[in-house]
Amino acid sequence: MVKFYGYAMKLSNEQRARATGMLEAGVNQAVDAREFNVHRPTISRLQSKFRETNTVADGPRAGRPRVTTLREDRTIRLMHLQNRLKTAT
C-alpha cells in the first residue's frame, strides 16, 4: 500500500509483480517494503499469496456488486450538493 494524503492505497498489479520479482531475485523483504513504502508484513503476505496461487492479481471479493457507475455516483453527489439547502416544499 502506498500512502496518499494519509490514506492507504493498494499496490497496483504492476507494483505487486515488481515486488515479487525483487523477492525472487534475492532482495530482502524489508528492503522491498521500503522500496514500495509498505509494511514488511504486506510484502510477506504478497509473497505467500504468490507462492500459493502463482499470481499477484486480486481475487474475487465477497459482497453485493455495484449497481451504479462511478460517473452516476458523482452525478448523485453533485445533485445532493446543489439541493442540500432546499426544503421539501
Backbone as a printed PyTorch tensor [residue, N CA C, xyz], in Angstrom:
tensor([[[  0.8270,  -1.1780,   0.0000],
         [  0.0000,   0.0000,   0.0000],
         [  0.8680,   1.2370,   0.0000]],

        [[  0.4130,   2.2080,  -0.6950],
         [  1.1230,   3.4650,  -0.7840],
         [  0.2940,   4.5190,  -0.0690]],

        [[  0.9380,   5.3370,   0.7740],
         [  0.2200,   6.3860,   1.4960],
         [ -0.0640,   7.5460,   0.5640]],

        [[ -1.2760,   8.0450,   0.5890],
         [ -1.6920,   9.1680,  -0.2290],
         [ -2.5590,  10.0630,   0.6240]],

        [[ -2.0260,  11.1890,   1.0650],
         [ -2.7450,  12.1220,   1.9320],
         [ -3.3210,  11.4240,   3.1630]],

        [[ -2.5500,  10.5440,   3.7720],
         [ -2.9750,   9.8780,   4.9910],
         [ -3.7840,   8.6080,   4.7640]],

        [[ -4.1970,   8.3630,   3.5270],
         [ -4.9630,   7.1590,   3.2340],
         [ -4.0500,   6.1180,   2.6130]],

        [[ -4.3310,   4.8650,   2.8730],
         [ -3.5320,   3.7870,   2.2970],
         [ -4.1430,   3.3940,   0.9580]],

        [[ -3.3140,   3.3470,  -0.0620],
         [ -3.7700,   2.9290,  -1.3860],
         [ -3.1880,   1.5620,  -1.6860]],

        [[ -3.9280,   0.7570,  -2.4230],
         [ -3.4540,  -0.5710,  -2.7710],
         [ -2.3250,  -0.4890,  -3.7800]],

        [[ -1.4500,  -1.4730,  -3.7260],
         [ -0.4230,  -1.5910,  -4.7450],
         [ -1.0800,  -2.0390,  -6.0440]],

        [[ -0.6340,  -1.4950,  -7.1480],
         [ -1.1600,  -1.9270,  -8.4340],
         [ -0.6150,  -3.3190,  -8.7490]],

        [[ -1.2260,  -3.9690,  -9.7200],
         [ -0.7460,  -5.2990, -10.1140],
         [  0.6920,  -5.2200, -10.6100]],

        [[  1.0490,  -4.1280, -11.2870],
         [  2.4220,  -3.9550, -11.7630],
         [  3.3920,  -3.8430, -10.5880]],

        [[  3.0120,  -3.0780,  -9.5730],
         [  3.8640,  -2.9360,  -8.3910],
         [  4.0030,  -4.2600,  -7.6570]],

        [[  2.9180,  -5.0110,  -7.5640],
         [  2.9750,  -6.3240,  -6.9130],
         [  3.9060,  -7.2630,  -7.6640]],

        [[  3.8110,  -7.2250,  -8.9990],
         [  4.6750,  -8.0830,  -9.8130],
         [  6.1400,  -7.6880,  -9.6270]],

        [[  6.4130,  -6.3900,  -9.5950],
         [  7.7910,  -5.9310,  -9.3760],
         [  8.2950,  -6.3570,  -8.0020]],

        [[  7.4200,  -6.2480,  -6.9850],
         [  7.8210,  -6.6170,  -5.6200],
         [  8.1470,  -8.0990,  -5.5350]],

        [[  7.3220,  -8.9500,  -6.1310],
         [  7.6030, -10.3910,  -6.0870],
         [  8.8230, -10.7250,  -6.9300]],

        [[  9.0290,  -9.9970,  -8.0280],
         [ 10.2320, -10.2010,  -8.8330],
         [ 11.4870,  -9.8620,  -8.0560]],

        [[ 11.4270,  -8.7770,  -7.2850],
         [ 12.5710,  -8.4010,  -6.4580],
         [ 12.8500,  -9.4760,  -5.4140]],

        [[ 11.7770, -10.0270,  -4.8250],
         [ 11.9540, -11.0790,  -3.8250],
         [ 12.6050, -12.3130,  -4.4420]],

        [[ 12.1520, -12.6830,  -5.6440],
         [ 12.7240, -13.8560,  -6.3030],
         [ 14.1700, -13.6140,  -6.7260]],

        [[ 14.5210, -12.3350,  -6.9190],
         [ 15.9020, -12.0020,  -7.2760],
         [ 16.8020, -11.9760,  -6.0470]],

        [[ 16.2150, -12.1750,  -4.8640],
         [ 17.0170, -12.2690,  -3.6550],
         [ 17.0140, -11.0270,  -2.7780]],

        [[ 16.1630, -10.0510,  -3.0960],
         [ 16.0900,  -8.8410,  -2.2800],
         [ 15.3720,  -9.1620,  -0.9740]],

        [[ 15.8440,  -8.6100,   0.1140],
         [ 15.2670,  -8.7890,   1.4410],
         [ 13.8520,  -8.1960,   1.4880]],

        [[ 12.9560,  -8.8040,   2.2770],
         [ 11.5880,  -8.2960,   2.4050],
         [ 11.5610,  -6.8690,   2.9380]],

        [[ 12.4300,  -6.5570,   3.8870],
         [ 12.4510,  -5.2110,   4.4720],
         [ 12.8480,  -4.1720,   3.4300]],

        [[ 13.8220,  -4.5150,   2.6010],
         [ 14.2580,  -3.5940,   1.5400],
         [ 13.1390,  -3.4260,   0.5190]],

        [[ 12.4930,  -4.5220,   0.1750],
         [ 11.3690,  -4.4950,  -0.7640],
         [ 10.2360,  -3.6210,  -0.2090]],

        [[  9.9540,  -3.7650,   1.0740],
         [  8.8850,  -2.9810,   1.7000],
         [  9.2200,  -1.4910,   1.6570]],

        [[ 10.4640,  -1.1400,   1.9320],
         [ 10.8730,   0.2670,   1.8830],
         [ 10.7610,   0.8240,   0.4670]],

        [[ 11.0880,   0.0170,  -0.5140],
         [ 11.0210,   0.4470,  -1.9140],
         [  9.6010,   0.8610,  -2.3050]],

        [[  8.6120,   0.1280,  -1.7990],
         [  7.2200,   0.3930,  -2.1630],
         [  6.4570,   1.1270,  -1.0660]],

        [[  7.1680,   1.5420,  -0.0110],
         [  6.5820,   2.3190,   1.0750],
         [  5.4020,   1.5790,   1.7230]],

        [[  5.6120,   0.3140,   2.0240],
         [  4.6050,  -0.5080,   2.6980],
         [  5.2660,  -1.1890,   3.8920]],

        [[  4.4440,  -1.7890,   4.7390],
         [  4.9740,  -2.5310,   5.8750],
         [  5.5160,  -3.8820,   5.4040]],

        [[  6.4850,  -4.4180,   6.1290],
         [  7.0820,  -5.6970,   5.7610],
         [  6.0690,  -6.8340,   5.7230]],

        [[  5.1150,  -6.9050,   6.6970],
         [  4.1210,  -7.9890,   6.6140],
         [  3.2890,  -7.9620,   5.3200]],

        [[  3.1210,  -6.7820,   4.7300],
         [  2.4070,  -6.6920,   3.4560],
         [  3.1700,  -7.4530,   2.3810]],

        [[  4.4720,  -7.2710,   2.3590],
         [  5.3130,  -7.9790,   1.3860],
         [  5.3260,  -9.4690,   1.6850]],

        [[  5.3450,  -9.8240,   2.9630],
         [  5.3290, -11.2350,   3.3480],
         [  4.0370, -11.9170,   2.8770]],

        [[  2.9040, -11.2420,   3.0810],
         [  1.6170, -11.8020,   2.6240],
         [  1.5760, -11.9130,   1.1050]],

        [[  2.1270, -10.9020,   0.4390],
         [  2.1730, -10.9300,  -1.0250],
         [  3.0070, -12.1100,  -1.5110]],

        [[  4.1310, -12.3560,  -0.8520],
         [  4.9930, -13.4720,  -1.2230],
         [  4.2780, -14.8090,  -0.9930]],

        [[  3.5950, -14.9300,   0.1380],
         [  2.8510, -16.1690,   0.4280],
         [  1.7500, -16.3880,  -0.5980]],

        [[  1.0370, -15.3220,  -0.9180],
         [ -0.0440, -15.4210,  -1.9060],
         [  0.5090, -15.8570,  -3.2570]],

        [[  1.6530, -15.2860,  -3.6470],
         [  2.2490, -15.6390,  -4.9320],
         [  2.6810, -17.0990,  -4.9530]],

        [[  3.2350, -17.5820,  -3.8390],
         [  3.6550, -18.9950,  -3.7700],
         [  2.4660, -19.9370,  -3.8870]],

        [[  1.3180, -19.5510,  -3.2760],
         [  0.1390, -20.4210,  -3.2830],
         [ -0.5970, -20.3920,  -4.6210]],

        [[ -0.7780, -19.1880,  -5.1940],
         [ -1.6340, -19.0450,  -6.3730],
         [ -0.8600, -18.8040,  -7.6590]],

        [[  0.4310, -18.5010,  -7.5530],
         [  1.2790, -18.1930,  -8.7020],
         [  0.7800, -16.9640,  -9.4720]],

        [[  0.0970, -16.0690,  -8.7740],
         [ -0.3560, -14.8160,  -9.3690],
         [ -0.3770, -13.7360,  -8.2890]],

        [[ -0.2970, -12.4870,  -8.7110],
         [ -0.3560, -11.3810,  -7.7550],
         [ -1.6720, -10.6090,  -7.8740]],

        [[ -2.5400, -11.0300,  -8.7850],
         [ -3.8090, -10.3290,  -9.0120],
         [ -4.7620, -10.5500,  -7.8360]],

        [[ -5.6330,  -9.5730,  -7.6110],
         [ -6.6520,  -9.6930,  -6.5730],
         [ -7.6380, -10.7940,  -6.9390]],

        [[ -8.1000, -11.4930,  -5.9300],
         [ -9.1240, -12.4950,  -6.1400],
         [-10.5010, -11.8670,  -6.0810]],

        [[-11.5300, -12.6310,  -6.3500],
         [-12.8860, -12.0900,  -6.2680],
         [-13.2300, -11.7110,  -4.8330]],

        [[-14.0150, -10.6880,  -4.6730],
         [-14.4060, -10.1930,  -3.3570],
         [-15.8510, -10.5750,  -3.0560]],

        [[-16.1090, -10.7560,  -1.7850],
         [-17.4730, -11.0170,  -1.3520],
         [-18.2330,  -9.6960,  -1.3030]],

        [[-19.5340,  -9.7880,  -1.3450],
         [-20.3440,  -8.5850,  -1.2070],
         [-21.2060,  -8.3470,  -2.4300]],

        [[-22.1020,  -7.4150,  -2.2550],
         [-23.0360,  -7.0820,  -3.3110],
         [-22.3220,  -6.3080,  -4.4210]],

        [[-22.5800,  -6.6630,  -5.6790],
         [-21.9460,  -5.9340,  -6.7780],
         [-22.4990,  -4.5170,  -6.9130]],

        [[-21.7040,  -3.6270,  -7.4880],
         [-22.1330,  -2.2440,  -7.6710],
         [-23.3390,  -2.1770,  -8.5920]],

        [[-24.2380,  -1.2500,  -8.2970],
         [-25.4100,  -1.0310,  -9.1370],
         [-25.1960,   0.2080,  -9.9900]],

        [[-24.5400,   1.2150,  -9.4290],
         [-24.2910,   2.4520, -10.1650],
         [-22.8270,   2.5150, -10.5770]],

        [[-22.5790,   3.2970, -11.6270],
         [-21.1970,   3.5040, -12.0620],
         [-20.6060,   4.6590, -11.2540]],

        [[-19.2990,   4.8280, -11.3430],
         [-18.6610,   5.9440, -10.6490],
         [-19.1730,   7.2810, -11.1710]],

        [[-19.4570,   7.3450, -12.4530],
         [-19.9980,   8.5830, -13.0350],
         [-21.3820,   8.8910, -12.4640]],

        [[-22.2280,   7.8650, -12.3370],
         [-23.5560,   8.0690, -11.7530],
         [-23.4420,   8.4930, -10.2890]],

        [[-22.5050,   7.9070,  -9.5490],
         [-22.2830,   8.3040,  -8.1550],
         [-21.9010,   9.7750,  -8.0650]],

        [[-21.0290,  10.2210,  -8.9530],
         [-20.5980,  11.6150,  -8.9540],
         [-21.7870,  12.5380,  -9.2530]],

        [[-22.6430,  12.1510, -10.2060],
         [-23.8210,  12.9520, -10.5350],
         [-24.7630,  13.0350,  -9.3420]],

        [[-24.9880,  11.9320,  -8.6700],
         [-25.8660,  11.9190,  -7.4920],
         [-25.2970,  12.8250,  -6.4090]],

        [[-23.9930,  12.7460,  -6.1790],
         [-23.3420,  13.5860,  -5.1720],
         [-23.4700,  15.0650,  -5.5110]],

        [[-23.2840,  15.4160,  -6.7900],
         [-23.4120,  16.8110,  -7.2110],
         [-24.8460,  17.3100,  -7.0600]],

        [[-25.8210,  16.4680,  -7.4000],
         [-27.2360,  16.8540,  -7.2420],
         [-27.5390,  17.0880,  -5.7700]],

        [[-26.9980,  16.2550,  -4.9120],
         [-27.2200,  16.4170,  -3.4790],
         [-26.6320,  17.7360,  -2.9960]],

        [[-25.4420,  18.0680,  -3.4460],
         [-24.8020,  19.3110,  -3.0170],
         [-25.5680,  20.5370,  -3.5090]],

        [[-26.1380,  20.4680,  -4.7080],
         [-26.8920,  21.5840,  -5.2420],
         [-28.2200,  21.7830,  -4.5110]],

        [[-28.8070,  20.6890,  -4.0470],
         [-30.1390,  20.7620,  -3.4550],
         [-30.1370,  20.6530,  -1.9310]],

        [[-29.0090,  20.7070,  -1.2850],
         [-28.9470,  20.4400,   0.1530],
         [-29.6270,  21.5100,   0.9940]],

        [[-29.7870,  22.7300,   0.4840],
         [-30.4050,  23.7870,   1.2660],
         [-31.8790,  23.9870,   0.9410]],

        [[-32.3990,  23.2680,  -0.0360],
         [-33.8080,  23.3970,  -0.4030],
         [-34.6760,  22.6270,   0.5750]],

        [[-35.8650,  23.1300,   0.8330],
         [-36.7920,  22.4410,   1.7140],
         [-37.7220,  21.5460,   0.9070]],

        [[-38.5290,  20.8000,   1.5830],
         [-39.4270,  19.8510,   0.9120],
         [-40.5710,  20.5600,   0.1880]],

        [[-40.8330,  21.7930,   0.4840],
         [-41.9370,  22.4870,  -0.1860],
         [-41.5360,  22.8620,  -1.5190]]])
